[in-house]
Amino acid sequence: MSETRLPTQNLLLASLPAADYQRLAPSLELIGMPLGHSVYESGARLEYVYFLVEGIVSLLYVTKSGSSAELAVVGKEGMVGISLFMGGETTPNRGVVQSACKAYRLPARAVKAAFAEGGALQLILLKYTQALITQISQTAVCNLHHSVDQQLCRWLLLSLDRLPSNTLQMTQELISNMLGVRRQGVTESAGKLEREGLITYRRGMITVLDRAGLEKRACECYSVVKRESERLLPSVGRR
């Protein structure tokens, strides 16, 4: 986390023409967010959007009973807070840091004014929104129709795509909350992957040993999300 992080390490900001980026740059503020930090709460008015340059934010839906399920993950390929420029101002979801983050936040007024001007920024943000909707939709399909093993593989691969290493810090309890399944199911699935030599799991640290094998075990949901992101935002595929 001590390494210098620049706004252009976020792939959306990096894809902007120089003039568009320079108009935003003075309003961008680098902040750090630890594991478990709430970026925003359900129903709260959003004050900023966040362009991640490190780490992962999970978008979650939390029921009245306190149960939760992950809708999507966001890393340096994207941003958090699409409701601001889509006109909603608030969202029923939560944004929670899954892996310690650094992000450049942009005030609501600045992002709405820039979006209203049209041009490159508006097009990029709309394309990203479509990619995010694809991820949310595919997550719903996956949770309904695919096994816990396949869901876990999808989740691991999407997380790895947004991290610089093949290791994730995550307890089985947190994974079960993310996937919306029982902890026992996660324990059994993680055990299968470990016995097959695909991962190791020690004291809340998951290390992926065989990514190709993990991709073979995953359902089509992971590849659907990845292909759509690369189609809409080619810079994602050039990371």
ChimeraX attribute file (.defattr): number of C-alpha atoms within 10 A of each C-alpha:
attribute: neighborCount
match mode: 1-to-1
recipient: residues
	/A:1	10
	/A:2	4
	/A:3	5
	/A:4	5
	/A:5	16
	/A:6	13
	/A:7	21
	/A:8	18
	/A:9	17
	/A:10	22
	/A:11	23
	/A:12	22
	/A:13	25
	/A:14	15
	/A:15	18
	/A:16	16
	/A:17	11
	/A:18	10
	/A:19	8
	/A:20	15
	/A:21	17
	/A:22	11
	/A:23	11
	/A:24	15
	/A:25	14
	/A:26	9
	/A:27	13
	/A:28	17
	/A:29	14
	/A:30	16
	/A:31	12
	/A:32	14
	/A:33	20
	/A:34	14
	/A:35	16
	/A:36	14
	/A:37	16
	/A:38	15
	/A:39	19
	/A:40	20
	/A:41	17
	/A:42	15
	/A:43	12
	/A:44	13
	/A:45	14
	/A:46	20
	/A:47	15
	/A:48	20
	/A:49	24
	/A:50	22
	/A:51	29
	/A:52	31
	/A:53	25
	/A:54	23
	/A:55	24
	/A:56	25
	/A:57	31
	/A:58	24
	/A:59	24
	/A:60	22
	/A:61	21
	/A:62	18
	/A:63	10
	/A:64	7
	/A:65	6
	/A:66	8
	/A:67	12
	/A:68	19
	/A:69	21
	/A:70	25
	/A:71	22
	/A:72	23
	/A:73	23
	/A:74	23
	/A:75	28
	/A:76	27
	/A:77	24
	/A:78	23
	/A:79	25
	/A:80	22
	/A:81	23
	/A:82	21
	/A:83	15
	/A:84	22
	/A:85	20
	/A:86	13
	/A:87	9
	/A:88	12
	/A:89	16
	/A:90	18
	/A:91	19
	/A:92	11
	/A:93	19
	/A:94	21
	/A:95	24
	/A:96	22
	/A:97	20
	/A:98	27
	/A:99	23
	/A:100	17
	/A:101	21
	/A:102	23
	/A:103	28
	/A:104	23
	/A:105	22
	/A:106	21
	/A:107	16
	/A:108	16
	/A:109	13
	/A:110	15
	/A:111	19
	/A:112	17
	/A:113	11
	/A:114	17
	/A:115	20
	/A:116	11
	/A:117	10
	/A:118	10
	/A:119	12
	/A:120	16
	/A:121	22
	/A:122	17
	/A:123	12
	/A:124	18
	/A:125	20
	/A:126	17
	/A:127	16
	/A:128	21
	/A:129	18
	/A:130	15
	/A:131	22
	/A:132	22
	/A:133	15
	/A:134	19
	/A:135	23
	/A:136	18
	/A:137	15
	/A:138	19
	/A:139	22
	/A:140	16
	/A:141	12
	/A:142	20
	/A:143	18
	/A:144	10
	/A:145	11
	/A:146	14
	/A:147	15
	/A:148	21
	/A:149	20
	/A:150	23
	/A:151	25
	/A:152	24
	/A:153	25
	/A:154	24
	/A:155	20
	/A:156	23
	/A:157	20
	/A:158	20
	/A:159	22
	/A:160	19
	/A:161	17
	/A:162	21
	/A:163	16
	/A:164	9
	/A:165	10
	/A:166	17
	/A:167	18
	/A:168	18
	/A:169	15
	/A:170	17
	/A:171	16
	/A:172	20
	/A:173	15
	/A:174	14
	/A:175	21
	/A:176	21
	/A:177	20
	/A:178	22
	/A:179	22
	/A:180	17
	/A:181	18
	/A:182	14
	/A:183	17
	/A:184	12
	/A:185	16
	/A:186	22
	/A:187	14
	/A:188	13
	/A:189	19
	/A:190	22
	/A:191	16
	/A:192	14
	/A:193	21
	/A:194	17
	/A:195	11
	/A:196	13
	/A:197	14
	/A:198	19
	/A:199	21
	/A:200	17
	/A:201	19
	/A:202	10
	/A:203	9
	/A:204	13
	/A:205	14
	/A:206	20
	/A:207	19
	/A:208	23
	/A:209	15
	/A:210	14
	/A:211	16
	/A:212	11
	/A:213	16
	/A:214	22
	/A:215	17
	/A:216	11
	/A:217	17
	/A:218	22
	/A:219	20
	/A:220	15
	/A:221	20
	/A:222	22
	/A:223	15
	/A:224	13
	/A:225	22
	/A:226	18
	/A:227	15
	/A:228	17
	/A:229	22
	/A:230	14
	/A:231	14
	/A:232	16
	/A:233	21
	/A:234	14
	/A:235	15
	/A:236	20
	/A:237	12
	/A:238	8
	/A:239	11
